[in-house]
């Protein structure tokens, strides 16, 4: 008597291809992870991890990915590595601060002196828990060569914008300033170096530190004006007082 074969359910007859289940799991985002993420999301994730005692140069790719809610491999869709992310963060910090300081300089003729307004705005931004600015100050001294180059590039942008302002104001007031490019560089490097010092001081010293920085900047400007006025063709012109 021929035995009757039992029908095997289709799902039992079909053998899954080796690795197919793993591939399907990999294709699905893990619980709590985002399927799509933008560059700004990763920058924000990095900012959430840094603080007064930790710079972006100490972060790992896995930490940033976990904070952003993505798989580590998804990081590479936006950045080649952590260096590129840090450079993007530094560039964003520079652009933000240049906009803020630029607005302060534009308002200054109506409110107070250009130097006082610019320095006061800079210190206020330092104290506003602006992690972007903190990293811009910190990475210039402790970051990798790529970070330092990015910071130096942002400082160069500040210097060029200040140089243009110095030339514009000198023309508007019929006054002179010696070597505007070097003058703007001296001022920019001084203010940023002092900014790092301010971060280590208690808030109660902000007014004192602001006054110190303002005085230092005015000394640089006064020296630049005196050098320009000392030239034979310019000796009869009175030094400008717009910076006081």
FENSUL-V631256 format. One record per residue. RES is the residue in one small letter. BURIAL is I if it has 16 or more other C-alpha atoms within 10 Angstrom, else O. Layout:
BEGIN
res,burial
RES,BURIAL
RES,BURIAL
END
This chain:
BEGIN
res,burial
x,O
x,O
x,O
x,O
x,O
x,O
x,O
x,O
x,O
x,O
x,O
x,O
x,O
x,O
x,O
x,O
x,O
x,O
x,O
x,O
x,O
x,O
x,O
x,O
x,O
x,O
x,O
x,O
x,O
x,O
x,O
x,O
x,I
x,O
x,O
x,O
x,I
x,O
x,O
x,O
x,I
x,I
x,I
x,O
x,I
x,I
x,I
x,O
x,I
x,I
x,O
x,O
x,O
x,O
x,I
x,I
x,I
x,O
x,O
x,O
x,I
x,O
x,O
x,I
x,I
x,O
x,I
x,I
x,I
x,I
x,I
x,O
x,O
x,O
x,I
x,O
x,O
x,O
x,O
x,O
x,O
x,I
x,I
x,O
x,I
x,I
x,I
x,I
x,I
x,I
x,I
x,I
x,I
x,I
x,O
x,O
x,I
x,I
x,O
x,O
x,I
x,I
x,O
x,I
x,I
x,O
x,O
x,I
x,O
x,O
x,O
x,O
x,I
x,I
x,I
x,I
x,I
x,I
x,I
x,I
x,I
x,I
x,I
x,O
x,I
x,I
x,I
x,O
x,O
x,O
x,I
x,I
x,I
x,I
x,I
x,I
x,I
x,I
x,I
x,I
x,O
x,O
x,I
x,O
x,O
x,O
x,I
x,I
x,O
x,I
x,I
x,I
x,O
x,I
x,I
x,I
x,I
x,I
x,I
x,I
x,O
x,I
x,I
x,O
x,I
x,I
x,I
x,O
x,I
x,I
x,O
x,O
x,O
x,O
x,I
x,I
x,I
x,I
x,O
x,I
x,I
x,O
x,I
x,I
x,I
x,O
x,I
x,I
x,I
x,O
x,I
x,I
x,O
x,I
x,I
x,O
x,O
x,I
x,I
x,O
x,O
x,O
x,O
x,O
x,O
x,I
x,O
x,O
x,I
x,I
x,O
x,O
x,I
x,I
x,O
x,O
x,I
x,I
x,O
x,I
x,I
x,I
x,O
x,I
x,I
x,I
x,I
x,I
x,I
x,O
x,O
x,O
x,O
x,O
x,O
x,O
x,O
x,O
x,I
x,I
x,O
x,O
x,I
x,O
END
